[in-house]
Amino acid sequence: MMEYCQTKIGWGTTEKWNTNKMYPTKEEILKIKPPINEETINIVKNWRKVFMHRWKYYTIKQKIETLNKLIYCVQVMENTGLPPAKTKAAKQYKYSKKKKTIYYDNKNPSIISSLHETAHHLFGPDELLACRWSIHLFKECFPTAYKQLHWVNHQLKK
């Protein structure tokens, strides 16, 4: 028997999605484009103009430093009233609500993973909401890079 739960989608709408699995499907993620603050889109596009033309030449440390700038700016632009999350190196991306910390993969810095964990800080633990917000923001601001990625379950990979 399939179980469903009611999910609050942060912007006043509700939707049911299958909770028998941990993560939403590509179809569930792409089904609805969430409203994203126009200032957030603009700041990400400006960040892209400043940093992306040299991205492949950056060291891991430089990538992490620039991603930290992006994470901070996105949090400020979304204006949720939350103080910005801290960022800290780890072995994989994750968000700790208790510590209000975004942990990043110190071996493989990722723009889309940074946006995804930022979404958890801004909007809570809901995977569907975090996936929708981060993937649609990435698609809007990095259309060429988005087209080069492929779906692996709920994630976009090179």
Contacts in CASP RR format, 6 or more apart in sequence:
PFRMAT RR
TARGET T0000
AUTHOR 0000-0000-0000
METHOD contacts of the structure
MODEL  1
MMEYCQTKIGWGTTEKWNTNKMYPTKEEILKIKPPINEETINIVKNWRKV
FMHRWKYYTIKQKIETLNKLIYCVQVMENTGLPPAKTKAAKQYKYSKKKK
TIYYDNKNPSIISSLHETAHHLFGPDELLACRWSIHLFKECFPTAYKQLH
WVNHQLKK
2 18 0 8 1.000
2 20 0 8 1.000
3 18 0 8 1.000
3 19 0 8 1.000
3 20 0 8 1.000
4 16 0 8 1.000
4 17 0 8 1.000
4 18 0 8 1.000
4 19 0 8 1.000
5 16 0 8 1.000
5 17 0 8 1.000
5 19 0 8 1.000
6 14 0 8 1.000
6 15 0 8 1.000
6 16 0 8 1.000
7 14 0 8 1.000
7 15 0 8 1.000
7 16 0 8 1.000
7 17 0 8 1.000
7 126 0 8 1.000
7 128 0 8 1.000
7 129 0 8 1.000
8 14 0 8 1.000
8 126 0 8 1.000
9 15 0 8 1.000
9 32 0 8 1.000
9 34 0 8 1.000
9 126 0 8 1.000
9 128 0 8 1.000
9 129 0 8 1.000
9 132 0 8 1.000
10 123 0 8 1.000
10 129 0 8 1.000
11 34 0 8 1.000
11 35 0 8 1.000
15 32 0 8 1.000
15 128 0 8 1.000
17 24 0 8 1.000
17 28 0 8 1.000
17 128 0 8 1.000
18 28 0 8 1.000
22 127 0 8 1.000
23 127 0 8 1.000
23 131 0 8 1.000
23 153 0 8 1.000
23 154 0 8 1.000
24 127 0 8 1.000
24 128 0 8 1.000
24 131 0 8 1.000
24 154 0 8 1.000
25 153 0 8 1.000
25 154 0 8 1.000
26 151 0 8 1.000
26 153 0 8 1.000
26 154 0 8 1.000
28 128 0 8 1.000
29 128 0 8 1.000
29 131 0 8 1.000
29 132 0 8 1.000
29 135 0 8 1.000
29 154 0 8 1.000
30 135 0 8 1.000
32 132 0 8 1.000
33 132 0 8 1.000
33 136 0 8 1.000
34 129 0 8 1.000
34 132 0 8 1.000
34 133 0 8 1.000
34 136 0 8 1.000
36 133 0 8 1.000
36 136 0 8 1.000
36 137 0 8 1.000
36 140 0 8 1.000
37 77 0 8 1.000
37 78 0 8 1.000
37 79 0 8 1.000
39 77 0 8 1.000
40 74 0 8 1.000
40 77 0 8 1.000
40 78 0 8 1.000
40 137 0 8 1.000
41 137 0 8 1.000
41 140 0 8 1.000
41 141 0 8 1.000
42 77 0 8 1.000
43 73 0 8 1.000
43 74 0 8 1.000
43 77 0 8 1.000
44 70 0 8 1.000
44 73 0 8 1.000
44 74 0 8 1.000
44 137 0 8 1.000
44 141 0 8 1.000
45 141 0 8 1.000
47 66 0 8 1.000
47 69 0 8 1.000
47 70 0 8 1.000
47 73 0 8 1.000
48 141 0 8 1.000
48 142 0 8 1.000
51 58 0 8 1.000
51 66 0 8 1.000
51 70 0 8 1.000
52 142 0 8 1.000
55 63 0 8 1.000
58 66 0 8 1.000
60 106 0 8 1.000
60 107 0 8 1.000
60 109 0 8 1.000
63 109 0 8 1.000
64 89 0 8 1.000
64 104 0 8 1.000
64 106 0 8 1.000
64 109 0 8 1.000
67 104 0 8 1.000
67 109 0 8 1.000
67 110 0 8 1.000
67 111 0 8 1.000
67 114 0 8 1.000
68 87 0 8 1.000
70 111 0 8 1.000
70 114 0 8 1.000
70 115 0 8 1.000
71 84 0 8 1.000
71 85 0 8 1.000
71 87 0 8 1.000
71 102 0 8 1.000
71 114 0 8 1.000
71 118 0 8 1.000
72 84 0 8 1.000
74 115 0 8 1.000
74 118 0 8 1.000
75 82 0 8 1.000
75 84 0 8 1.000
75 85 0 8 1.000
75 118 0 8 1.000
75 121 0 8 1.000
75 122 0 8 1.000
76 84 0 8 1.000
78 122 0 8 1.000
80 122 0 8 1.000
80 123 0 8 1.000
82 100 0 8 1.000
82 121 0 8 1.000
82 122 0 8 1.000
83 100 0 8 1.000
85 95 0 8 1.000
85 100 0 8 1.000
85 101 0 8 1.000
85 102 0 8 1.000
85 118 0 8 1.000
85 121 0 8 1.000
86 99 0 8 1.000
86 100 0 8 1.000
86 101 0 8 1.000
86 102 0 8 1.000
87 101 0 8 1.000
87 102 0 8 1.000
87 103 0 8 1.000
87 104 0 8 1.000
88 101 0 8 1.000
88 102 0 8 1.000
88 103 0 8 1.000
88 104 0 8 1.000
89 103 0 8 1.000
89 104 0 8 1.000
89 106 0 8 1.000
90 103 0 8 1.000
90 104 0 8 1.000
90 105 0 8 1.000
90 106 0 8 1.000
91 105 0 8 1.000
91 106 0 8 1.000
91 107 0 8 1.000
92 103 0 8 1.000
92 105 0 8 1.000
93 102 0 8 1.000
93 103 0 8 1.000
93 104 0 8 1.000
93 105 0 8 1.000
93 110 0 8 1.000
93 113 0 8 1.000
93 114 0 8 1.000
93 116 0 8 1.000
93 117 0 8 1.000
94 103 0 8 1.000
94 117 0 8 1.000
95 101 0 8 1.000
95 102 0 8 1.000
95 103 0 8 1.000
95 117 0 8 1.000
95 120 0 8 1.000
95 121 0 8 1.000
96 103 0 8 1.000
97 120 0 8 1.000
97 121 0 8 1.000
97 124 0 8 1.000
97 125 0 8 1.000
100 121 0 8 1.000
102 114 0 8 1.000
102 117 0 8 1.000
102 118 0 8 1.000
102 120 0 8 1.000
102 121 0 8 1.000
103 117 0 8 1.000
104 110 0 8 1.000
104 113 0 8 1.000
104 114 0 8 1.000
104 117 0 8 1.000
105 113 0 8 1.000
111 138 0 8 1.000
111 142 0 8 1.000
111 145 0 8 1.000
112 134 0 8 1.000
112 135 0 8 1.000
112 138 0 8 1.000
112 149 0 8 1.000
112 156 0 8 1.000
115 133 0 8 1.000
115 134 0 8 1.000
115 137 0 8 1.000
115 138 0 8 1.000
116 130 0 8 1.000
116 131 0 8 1.000
116 134 0 8 1.000
116 135 0 8 1.000
117 130 0 8 1.000
118 134 0 8 1.000
119 129 0 8 1.000
119 130 0 8 1.000
119 131 0 8 1.000
119 133 0 8 1.000
119 134 0 8 1.000
120 130 0 8 1.000
122 133 0 8 1.000
123 129 0 8 1.000
123 130 0 8 1.000
123 133 0 8 1.000
124 130 0 8 1.000
127 154 0 8 1.000
131 154 0 8 1.000
135 156 0 8 1.000
138 145 0 8 1.000
138 146 0 8 1.000
138 156 0 8 1.000
139 146 0 8 1.000
146 156 0 8 1.000
148 158 0 8 1.000
149 156 0 8 1.000
149 157 0 8 1.000
149 158 0 8 1.000
150 156 0 8 1.000
150 157 0 8 1.000
151 157 0 8 1.000
END
